[in-house]
Amino acid sequence: MNEKDIIDMYARELKLAAVRENVAILAEDAVRGQWSCLTFLRRLLEEEVTRRRERSKITRIHRADFPQMKYLEELKREELPLEGQMILPEVETLAFIKEGRSIVMYGNPGTGKTHTAIGLGIKACLEGYSVFFTSVPHLLTMIREAKTEKTLGNLENKFERYDLVICDELGYVGFDKESAEMLFNHLSLRTGKKSTIITTNLPFTRWEEVLKDKVLCSALVDRLCHKAYLVNMTGTSYRIKETRKIINNK
């Protein structure tokens, strides 16, 4: 067995895929460039680290469970409601995640709330943060199933550890008292410690309509709003604007 085969065997055993693929090429470059042994080793390890970092990004995005891939770069910022335009340059730095601050975007459908939330989530994944995306109705289903299967503690631990959780569509479906309590308890796990993004079609004054419990509603609003960015995304729906453009062009 020659040296190349032995290196390949060791790299395979250690799961160093980039080393296996690049060792021969870099060895030739090393001879031509008269690299030192340390330079050759550094370049070889750089290839492995780069490969693993890229795979980690893909894995984090996959685990976040985004319903669609919507990037901040694709946002038509001039079409966002004014508060959305103003706050985006600040929150896209992701400093809010380091500070454990939350974002609540409220307003009528079609104004860019979900797109903005997913875009921030994808950027967070690319920068090494753990992210989880869920709609509020789906989250409640997960909690109920975990209670039935007696795995609620595991779900709570995972939910609490994410660097960023995005809860989409609060307000589209009403809750009974038990559901409201489950949502309150789950979101409370992150209050003041980790960042949460909430998107909702309702202003805070109307949350009682879906939570059905005045005291619980006040407590939830109080916790979510503490140190949070509150962004009014009320405006003309982007889809309506596009429809009008099509009609006018005809």
C-alpha positions in Angstrom: 0.0 0.0 0.0 1.5 3.4 -1.0 1.5 6.6 0.9 -1.5 8.0 -0.9 -3.6 4.9 -0.1 -2.6 5.0 3.5 -3.5 8.6 3.9 -6.8 7.9 2.1 -7.5 5.1 4.6 -6.8 7.2 7.6 -8.8 10.1 6.3 -11.7 7.8 5.6 -11.6 6.4 9.1 -11.4 9.9 10.6 -14.2 11.1 8.3 -12.0 13.8 6.8 -13.7 13.9 3.3 -12.1 17.2 2.2 -8.6 15.8 3.2 -9.2 12.7 1.0 -10.3 14.8 -1.9 -7.6 17.5 -1.8 -4.5 15.8 -0.4 -3.1 14.8 -3.9 -3.8 18.2 -5.5 -2.4 20.2 -2.5 0.7 17.9 -2.4 1.4 18.9 -6.1 0.9 22.5 -5.2 3.2 22.1 -2.3 6.0 20.7 -4.4 5.6 23.5 -7.1 5.4 26.2 -4.4 8.0 24.7 -2.2 5.7 24.9 0.8 6.9 24.0 4.3 5.3 21.0 5.9 3.3 23.3 8.2 2.0 25.3 5.3 0.9 22.1 3.5 -0.8 20.9 6.7 -2.5 24.2 7.3 -3.9 24.3 3.7 -5.1 20.8 4.0 -6.9 21.5 7.3 -8.4 24.7 5.9 -10.1 22.7 3.2 -11.6 20.4 5.8 -12.7 23.2 8.1 -14.3 25.1 5.2 -16.2 22.0 4.1 -17.5 21.3 7.6 -18.6 24.8 8.1 -20.6 24.8 4.9 -22.2 21.5 5.8 -23.0 22.9 9.2 -24.8 25.9 7.6 -26.9 23.5 5.5 -27.7 21.3 8.5 -28.8 24.3 10.6 -31.1 25.6 7.8 -32.5 22.1 7.3 -33.2 21.7 11.1 -34.8 25.1 11.3 -37.7 23.7 9.2 -38.4 26.9 7.2 -41.5 26.5 5.1 -39.8 28.4 2.2 -36.4 29.8 1.5 -36.9 33.6 1.7 -33.7 35.7 1.9 -33.4 39.2 3.1 -31.7 40.1 -0.2 -34.9 39.3 -2.0 -37.0 41.7 0.1 -38.3 44.7 -1.8 -37.5 47.0 1.1 -39.2 50.0 -0.4 -42.4 48.0 -0.4 -42.3 47.3 3.4 -44.4 49.4 5.8 -42.4 52.3 7.1 -41.5 50.8 10.5 -40.3 47.6 8.8 -38.0 49.7 6.6 -36.7 51.6 9.5 -36.0 48.7 11.8 -34.5 46.2 9.3 -31.0 47.7 9.1 -30.7 47.3 12.9 -32.1 43.8 13.3 -30.4 42.3 10.3 -27.1 42.8 12.2 -28.5 40.0 14.5 -27.3 41.9 17.5 -30.8 41.3 19.0 -29.9 37.6 19.2 -26.8 38.2 21.2 -28.8 40.5 23.5 -31.7 38.0 23.9 -34.2 40.5 22.6 -37.4 39.6 20.8 -39.2 41.0 17.8 -43.0 41.2 17.4 -44.2 42.2 14.0 -47.9 42.9 13.7 -50.2 44.0 10.9 -52.4 42.8 8.1 -51.4 39.9 5.9 -49.1 40.3 2.9 -46.9 43.1 4.2 -43.6 41.1 4.5 -43.7 39.9 8.1 -43.1 36.2 7.4 -40.5 37.0 4.7 -38.6 39.2 7.0 -38.8 36.7 9.8 -37.5 33.8 7.6 -34.8 36.0 6.1 -33.5 36.9 9.6 -33.7 33.2 10.5 -31.7 32.0 7.5 -29.1 34.7 8.1 -28.8 33.6 11.7 -28.3 29.9 10.5 -25.5 31.1 8.2 -23.8 32.9 11.0 -23.8 29.9 13.3 -27.0 30.3 15.4 -29.5 27.5 16.0 -32.9 28.5 14.8 -36.4 26.9 14.8 -39.4 28.0 12.7 -42.9 27.1 13.5 -46.4 28.4 13.1 -48.3 28.9 16.4 -50.9 26.3 15.5 -48.2 23.8 14.7 -46.4 24.6 17.9 -49.5 23.9 20.0 -49.9 20.6 18.1 -46.4 19.6 19.0 -47.0 20.5 22.7 -50.2 18.4 22.8 -48.5 15.4 21.2 -45.5 15.7 23.6 -47.9 15.8 26.6 -49.6 12.7 25.3 -46.3 10.9 24.7 -44.9 12.1 28.0 -42.0 13.8 26.2 -42.9 17.4 27.1 -39.8 17.9 29.1 -37.6 17.1 26.1 -39.6 19.5 23.9 -39.3 22.3 26.4 -35.5 21.8 26.8 -35.0 21.9 23.0 -37.3 24.9 22.7 -35.5 26.8 25.4 -32.0 26.2 23.9 -32.6 27.5 20.4 -30.8 30.8 19.8 -33.8 32.0 17.8 -37.3 30.8 17.6 -39.8 32.1 15.0 -43.5 31.7 15.8 -45.5 32.6 12.8 -49.2 33.3 12.4 -50.3 34.2 15.9 -53.9 35.2 15.7 -55.1 33.3 12.7 -56.6 30.6 14.9 -58.4 31.1 18.2 -57.3 29.1 21.4 -59.2 27.5 24.2 -57.9 28.2 27.7 -55.6 25.1 27.8 -54.0 26.1 24.5 -53.5 29.7 25.7 -51.8 28.4 28.8 -49.6 26.0 26.9 -48.4 28.8 24.6 -47.8 31.1 27.5 -45.8 28.5 29.4 -43.7 27.6 26.3 -42.9 31.2 25.3 -42.1 32.1 28.9 -39.2 29.6 28.9 -37.3 32.0 26.6 -38.3 35.3 28.1 -35.4 37.5 28.9 -32.9 34.8 27.9 -33.3 33.9 24.2 -34.7 35.7 21.2 -38.2 35.0 19.7 -39.8 36.5 16.6 -43.6 36.6 16.6 -45.6 37.5 13.6 -49.3 38.3 14.0 -52.1 39.8 12.1 -53.5 41.4 15.3 -52.5 44.4 17.3 -52.0 43.7 21.0 -55.3 45.3 21.8 -57.0 42.4 20.0 -55.0 39.5 21.3 -57.8 38.8 23.8 -60.0 37.8 20.8 -57.8 34.7 20.3 -56.4 34.0 23.7 -59.8 34.2 25.4 -58.3 35.0 28.8 -57.7 38.6 29.8 -55.2 37.9 32.6 -53.2 35.4 30.5 -53.3 37.7 27.5 -51.9 40.6 29.6 -49.2 38.4 31.1 -48.1 37.1 27.6 -48.0 40.6 26.1 -46.0 41.8 29.1 -43.4 39.1 28.7 -43.2 39.3 24.9 -42.8 43.1 24.9 -40.1 43.2 27.5 -37.0 44.7 25.7 -38.6 43.7 22.4 -38.7 45.4 19.1 -42.4 46.1 18.4 -42.8 46.7 14.6 -46.1 47.9 13.1 -46.3 46.2 9.7 -49.7 47.5 8.8 -49.9 48.5 5.1 -51.1 47.5 1.7 -50.6 43.8 0.9 -47.8 43.2 -1.5 -49.9 40.6 -3.3 -52.6 43.3 -3.8 -50.1 45.7 -5.1 -48.9 43.1 -7.6 -52.5 42.4 -8.7 -53.1 46.1 -9.3 -49.9 46.3 -11.4 -51.0 43.4 -13.6 -54.5 45.0 -14.0 -53.1 48.4 -14.8 -50.6 46.9 -17.4 -53.5 45.3 -19.2 
